[in-house]
Structure formats: structure tokens, C-alpha cells
Amino acid sequence: QVILHLRMGLHILRIPTHSRQSVPSGFAASVPCSNTVELFGKSYPQDDYTNVTEKILSKVGKNLHNKKHHPLWLIKEQVKDHFYKQYTGRRGNPLFSVYDGLSPVVTVQQNFDKLLVPRDHASRRKEDNYYLNRDHMLRAHTSAHQWDLIHSGLDAFLAVGDVYRRDTIDSTHYPVFHQMEGVRLFSCHELFSSIKDGESFQLFEQGHRTAHKQECHTMEAVRLVEFNLKQVLTKLMTHIFGDGLQVRWVECYFPFTHPSFEMEINFQGEWLEVLGCGVMEQQLVNSAGAQDKIGWAFGLGLERLAMILYDIPDIRLFWSEDERFLKQFIVPHISQKIKFQVKHHVKPELHPFFSSWQFGHVLKIRSCIHACERTLQ
């Protein structure tokens, strides 16, 4: 059933019709006949692009990130709690709105075109995505909701949900995982109000694109947006992993941000990449109706953070319904320290979430054998 509103904290915000679907829990999809796919009560005619499988459709609507005490829910709640408390408006209300029930069914335009992904970009391939048909797909990232939320008038929000990418299954890869998207837009006054003589600065100019800025942004604006972005994310990771956390930034490329960065943290002596971010492409912001603002965006994987923080060794465990896994995350406070414990006295072969590890080891052994054979040939 299509729900015509989304709960946002303690109030309701109406958004464009094509983004109003709220995702119910449980099995929400089926393939009743050979020429249509059913999702949330809506039929999608199949065509030459249709490649979604029944196994993947069975995951749609599970909403692990909204299941209380699930490790992904704990991570989501920690991030949400941090943003609610750290960033408030003039009246003390949370600055960031949180959306964790948006439908994973999006248009190809939402997932790619509005994010300025080139028509010939490799990320559009059928081999990497789950298409319902040429026009609709299961979102490959929560960035698919950026344009619509900005267009609805929001300038600070978090979007959380399940995302779908075709991938080889192993201990760190699964075709369904969960992301959180963050966006913050600034007007000229908001960005420069705390700067001495800030009224003399501008957001935009007619210049040239360089490795450090877009052609339409002033260097002063980009530096402040980048500083704010990195400060916000450093505070977030420190909140999750603790004080004294070492952080470094690696320049990279995303079609919808420039400049772009990957954030790495030093956790237990190892550098780990935890998220991607950058200054939003102004063309995207302008097309969504916020021409007078500049902003940043970031995207992080909930599984990635949970595996690091809770020492969970296999991404497939997040789908386990075994109580010996789930009970370890029933804690009185979302920030309580948890270290996942393997129950050694349980025979692995008797329990699905142990057997998945064994299967992973078999795949790795086979992969090594094939690699050796290729080398010998």
C-alpha cells in the first residue's frame, strides 16, 4: 500500500508523489506471472532489461535497519542520535530530518540521470544492478533520493535504506546492503555569517573547474563547505569509535560531487575506508530548485561500520534470524560497547549462519585453485 506521507522525527513532511512510498516490513514482492513484477501492490511490466530475481525480491521490505536491536538499527540510531543532538535550529529542533522508510523502487532517472551519471557510465550496466524494467530498478544507492528531497525544500537530511547491487557473495560482499545518505545545503548568509567581513564573500563566480573546485564556486565557499563537511564527519566517527581516532582523507571521483573524498579511519592499527563524500555538483543542486545554495553530501554503509565496531566477521550474518546472533545486540543503550562472540560449543554445520562461513571458505579455496591454474597455463 502506498503511504502518502513519511514520518520525520515528530512531524510530517509531504514530498513529491513519486517518492511517497513507505516500505512495509515483511515479504513485499512477487513474480505472479512471466511478464510482470509485483512490488508493494504495483505491477511493473517486464522487458529486455528485467533481471531481478525472486531471491532478491524476497529481501525487499525486510528493512533490517528499522528492526529494533538489530546491529544495523543500532548503528542507524547512533548516527541519528548524534545528528539530532549536535545540530539544532534556532528553536532547538533537530536541523537534520531523517528518512528511513523510502521505497527502494526508483526510476532509472532518479538513480542515475538526476545524479549526473553519464549515459555510458559502467555503473549503469545490467550486470551491476537489479532492473525491474528499462524505467524502474531497485536503488543502487540512497543517493537516488537526493534530488527529490532537495526539490521538496529540504536543506539538511539523512536518508537510510536497503540498496541493491549485483555482486559475488562472500564474507564482505552481499547483493543487498544498507546505506545512509547525508546532505547539507548552505545559503550565502549561513555559510559566511560567522566569518569576519563575511558579507563581502560570495558563493558563486564565473571561473574555471580545477582539481579543487567547480567552475561556478568561489574558492572561499568551497573551502568553508569542505571544512564543515570534514568536521561533521570527523565528529560523527569520533562519536561512534571513540576519542583519539585518527582520520585521513583520500581524493577520489564521484559523478555527483567535486571535489570528492573517501574518509579513512585508523582502527586497531589498520586504516579502513568508511565513507565517501564531497561538495555537491552545483548542476544537481540547481536542477532541484536550490540555485542560491551550495552544499555537501556523504554516503556510508551501515554494514561496514557495524562489522568494524562490533567485530562481526561475515556480512551474511546480518540476515541471520538465529537468536544466538540477535540476542547479543539487545542492549539498554544504543551506544553500549558490544563485541560479537562466536559460540564455539555450537556445531557449525547445524546452524545456517555458521555454515555460511564454511561456504565462504570453500569459495576462497576454489578461487585460489582457479588462480593457480590460470598462472600455470
HUFEN-V793996 format. One record per residue. PHI is phi in radians with two decimals (none if undefined). PSI is psi in radians with two decimals (none if undefined). D_CENTER is the distance of its C-alpha to the mean C-alpha in Angstrom with 1 decimal. Layout:
phi = <PHI;PHI>
psi = <PSI;PSI>
d_center = <D_CENTER;D_CENTER>
This chain:
phi = <none;-1.43;-1.72;-1.59;-2.73;-2.20;-1.32;-2.26;1.13;-1.90;-2.36;-1.97;-2.15;-1.54;-2.29;-0.95;-0.92;-1.28;-2.02;-1.55;-1.29;-1.73;-1.66;-1.30;-1.40;1.67;-1.22;-2.08;-2.40;-2.83;-2.09;-1.16;-2.57;-1.27;-2.05;-2.47;-2.09;-1.75;-2.47;0.90;1.40;-2.03;-1.72;-2.08;-1.12;-1.38;-2.58;-1.21;-1.68;-1.10;-2.47;-1.25;-1.84;-1.09;-1.08;-1.21;-1.06;-1.21;-1.53;-1.15;1.59;-1.19;0.90;-1.01;-1.24;-1.93;-1.47;-0.99;1.31;-1.20;-0.98;-1.23;-1.12;-1.06;-1.11;-1.02;-1.17;-1.10;-1.14;-1.07;-1.06;-1.10;-1.18;-1.09;-1.45;-1.44;-2.24;-2.25;-1.48;-1.08;-1.64;1.49;-1.33;-1.00;-1.28;-1.65;-1.52;-2.10;-2.10;-2.17;-2.31;-1.26;-1.09;-1.32;-1.48;-2.29;-1.46;-1.07;-1.10;-1.13;-1.33;-2.22;-1.04;-1.22;-1.70;1.18;-1.29;-0.98;-1.03;-1.73;-1.19;-1.07;-1.18;-1.48;-1.02;-1.08;-1.17;-1.96;-2.35;-1.94;-1.70;-1.41;-2.89;-1.11;-1.80;-2.25;-2.70;-1.44;-0.95;-1.61;-2.85;-1.26;-1.06;-1.05;-1.78;-0.95;-1.04;-1.11;-1.21;-1.15;-1.08;-1.34;1.90;-1.41;-2.22;-2.73;-2.73;-2.11;-2.12;-2.19;3.11;-1.38;-2.25;-2.30;-2.48;-1.18;-2.72;-1.31;-1.42;-2.64;-1.17;-2.11;-2.26;-2.64;-1.21;-2.21;-2.54;-2.27;-2.16;-2.22;-1.88;-2.19;-2.39;-2.45;-1.91;-2.23;-1.43;-1.04;-1.13;-1.09;-1.32;-1.83;-1.09;-1.62;-1.72;-1.06;1.01;-1.07;-1.16;-1.54;-1.65;-2.22;-1.41;-2.17;-2.70;-1.79;-2.24;-2.21;-1.29;-2.22;-1.17;-1.93;-2.79;-1.49;-1.11;-1.67;-1.71;-1.34;-1.11;-1.09;-1.17;-1.09;-1.10;-1.22;-1.12;-1.11;-1.08;-1.11;-1.02;-1.18;-1.16;-1.06;-1.28;-1.14;-1.10;-1.11;-1.18;-1.15;-1.08;-1.43;-1.77;1.91;-1.15;1.39;-1.23;-1.50;-2.28;-2.47;-2.08;-2.03;-1.16;-2.61;-2.25;-2.36;-1.11;-1.87;-2.43;-2.91;-1.21;-2.19;-2.50;-1.90;-1.71;-2.10;-2.12;-1.67;-2.10;0.93;1.42;-2.21;-1.40;-2.23;-1.38;-2.07;-2.91;-2.09;-2.82;2.90;-1.41;-1.09;-1.07;-1.14;-1.05;-1.16;-1.07;-1.10;-1.15;-1.51;1.67;-2.02;-1.07;-1.65;-2.27;-2.21;-2.76;-2.12;-2.54;-2.47;-2.46;-2.31;-1.70;-1.15;-1.06;-1.01;-1.16;-1.15;-1.12;-1.26;-1.20;-1.74;1.04;-1.55;-1.46;-2.49;-1.13;-1.21;-1.11;-1.10;-1.67;-1.22;-1.91;-1.26;-1.08;-1.18;-1.49;-1.17;-1.13;-1.20;-1.92;-1.51;-2.22;-1.24;-2.38;-1.09;-1.66;-1.11;-1.23;-2.36;-2.19;-1.04;-1.98;-1.42;-1.45;-1.18;-1.35;-1.58;-1.23;-0.96;-1.19;-1.51;-2.30;-0.93;-1.37;-1.48;-1.10;-1.14;-1.15;-1.03;-1.08;-1.09;-1.14;-1.07;-1.07;-1.11;-1.11;-1.07;-1.07;-1.12;-1.09;-1.10;-1.11;-1.11;-1.10;-1.14;-1.10;-1.11;-1.11>
psi = <2.38;2.16;2.27;0.36;2.86;2.35;2.25;1.67;-2.07;0.18;2.99;2.34;2.22;2.41;3.01;2.59;-0.74;-0.05;0.17;0.05;2.21;2.44;2.00;2.72;2.80;-3.07;2.09;0.07;2.78;2.83;1.45;-0.51;3.07;-0.23;0.14;2.74;2.27;2.21;2.13;0.70;0.12;2.48;2.36;1.99;2.35;2.67;-2.84;-0.16;-0.24;2.11;0.15;2.45;2.82;-0.62;-0.76;-0.73;-0.50;-0.30;-0.36;2.27;-0.04;-0.65;0.97;-0.54;-0.19;0.06;2.03;2.32;0.00;2.52;-0.59;-0.61;-0.71;-0.78;-0.81;-0.79;-0.62;-0.79;-0.80;-0.78;-0.72;-0.81;-0.66;-0.73;-0.57;-0.52;1.93;2.75;-2.98;-0.58;0.15;0.04;2.65;2.34;-0.65;2.27;2.60;2.25;1.95;0.33;0.36;2.48;2.40;-0.14;2.05;2.92;2.78;-0.58;-0.76;-0.73;-0.50;-1.03;-0.83;-0.26;0.17;0.41;2.12;2.62;-0.58;0.25;2.44;-0.44;-0.24;-0.16;2.55;-0.53;-0.28;-0.09;2.91;1.85;2.37;-0.68;-2.94;-0.41;-0.40;2.64;2.93;2.26;2.43;-0.19;2.73;-0.18;-0.32;-0.27;-0.05;-0.98;-0.82;-0.72;-0.68;-0.75;-0.50;-0.11;0.03;2.52;0.12;1.97;2.79;2.33;2.24;2.44;3.02;2.47;2.75;2.14;2.32;2.22;2.74;2.29;2.22;-2.85;-0.36;0.00;2.39;2.50;-0.18;2.17;-3.02;2.36;2.78;2.26;2.37;2.39;2.42;2.17;2.59;2.39;2.97;-0.75;-0.76;-0.67;-0.69;0.01;-0.51;0.06;2.40;2.30;0.56;-0.44;-0.24;-0.13;2.72;2.72;-0.60;2.71;2.95;1.65;-2.56;2.53;2.31;-3.09;-0.29;-0.17;2.82;2.81;-0.46;-0.12;2.48;2.67;-0.62;-0.74;-0.78;-0.74;-0.71;-0.72;-0.78;-0.73;-0.78;-0.76;-0.89;-0.60;-0.78;-0.79;-0.58;-0.73;-0.69;-0.85;-0.59;-0.67;-0.66;-0.78;-0.21;2.85;2.75;0.20;2.27;2.35;2.52;2.73;2.29;2.16;2.43;-2.92;2.31;2.50;-0.42;0.09;2.64;2.15;2.80;2.64;2.66;2.38;2.28;2.51;2.62;1.85;2.08;0.75;0.11;2.34;2.18;2.32;2.26;-0.36;2.91;2.64;3.08;3.11;2.19;2.46;2.21;-0.51;-0.68;-0.82;-0.76;-0.77;-0.41;-0.01;0.26;0.91;-0.41;0.25;2.76;2.66;3.04;2.85;2.63;2.78;2.30;2.70;2.19;-0.70;-0.73;-0.86;-0.73;-0.70;-0.66;-0.87;-0.73;0.03;0.79;2.12;-0.22;2.21;-0.42;-0.33;-0.46;-0.37;0.00;2.49;0.20;2.22;-0.51;-0.38;-0.90;-0.64;-0.41;-0.24;0.16;1.69;2.71;-0.39;2.42;-0.41;0.09;2.43;2.34;2.36;2.01;2.32;2.22;2.26;1.67;-0.41;-0.12;2.30;2.13;-0.73;-0.24;-0.15;2.26;-0.73;-0.23;-0.70;-0.48;-0.61;-0.77;-0.74;-0.68;-0.71;-0.68;-0.77;-0.73;-0.72;-0.79;-0.71;-0.72;-0.73;-0.79;-0.69;-0.74;-0.71;-0.71;-0.70;-0.77;-0.71;none>
d_center = <24.5;22.8;22.4;23.2;21.4;18.4;19.0;17.9;19.2;23.0;23.3;22.6;21.2;22.1;20.0;20.9;22.1;19.7;16.7;18.7;18.1;17.3;16.4;19.2;19.0;21.0;21.9;21.2;22.2;25.2;27.2;30.5;32.3;32.0;31.1;28.4;25.1;24.8;21.6;21.8;25.4;25.0;26.4;25.0;27.8;27.3;28.3;28.3;24.5;23.8;22.5;20.5;22.2;23.4;21.7;18.2;19.4;20.4;16.9;15.9;16.3;16.3;13.5;13.6;11.3;14.3;17.1;19.0;19.5;17.1;15.6;12.0;13.5;15.3;12.3;10.7;14.3;15.0;12.4;13.5;17.1;17.0;15.8;18.4;21.1;20.6;20.2;22.7;24.7;28.4;29.1;27.0;24.3;20.6;19.5;15.8;15.3;12.7;11.7;10.8;13.1;12.4;13.7;11.8;14.9;14.7;17.3;17.3;18.0;14.9;12.7;15.0;18.0;16.9;14.5;17.7;16.9;20.5;22.3;23.1;19.8;19.3;15.7;17.5;19.7;20.5;20.4;16.6;15.5;16.7;18.9;20.8;23.0;23.3;21.8;19.1;16.4;13.6;10.4;9.2;5.8;4.9;7.2;9.8;10.5;11.2;14.8;15.8;14.8;16.6;19.4;19.9;20.9;18.0;17.7;15.5;12.6;9.3;7.5;6.2;6.9;7.9;7.5;10.8;12.3;15.9;16.5;19.4;19.1;19.9;19.3;16.0;14.9;14.4;13.8;11.6;8.7;6.0;2.3;3.4;4.9;8.5;11.6;15.2;18.3;21.8;25.2;28.0;29.5;26.4;25.7;29.3;30.9;31.0;32.4;36.2;37.5;34.0;35.6;36.7;33.3;31.4;27.9;29.0;31.7;32.8;32.3;31.0;27.6;27.6;25.3;24.7;24.4;24.3;27.8;27.5;26.4;28.9;28.5;28.9;26.0;23.6;24.8;24.2;20.7;19.8;21.6;19.9;16.4;17.5;19.4;16.6;14.3;17.4;18.4;15.1;15.4;19.1;18.7;16.8;18.9;22.1;24.4;25.6;22.3;22.7;20.1;20.3;18.7;18.9;19.2;17.4;16.7;14.1;15.7;14.3;15.1;18.4;19.1;15.9;15.3;13.8;14.3;16.3;18.0;21.3;21.1;24.4;25.8;23.0;20.7;17.1;14.1;11.2;9.0;9.7;11.1;14.2;16.6;15.7;18.1;20.8;21.5;18.2;19.0;22.6;22.0;20.0;23.1;22.5;24.9;26.2;23.1;21.0;17.6;14.7;10.9;8.3;4.8;4.9;5.3;7.4;10.0;10.6;11.5;13.4;15.3;16.4;17.3;19.0;20.3;19.1;20.5;19.0;15.6;17.8;19.0;16.1;17.7;21.1;23.2;25.8;26.9;27.5;23.9;22.6;25.5;24.6;21.7;24.0;24.6;26.2;23.7;19.9;20.6;23.3;23.3;22.8;23.7;23.3;26.9;28.0;31.0;33.5;36.3;34.4;35.2;32.1;33.4;33.8;30.2;27.3;24.7;27.3;28.4;24.9;25.3;28.8;27.5;25.1;28.1;30.1;27.6;27.7;31.5;31.8;29.5;31.8;34.9;33.8;33.0;36.5;38.1;36.6;37.8;41.3;41.6>
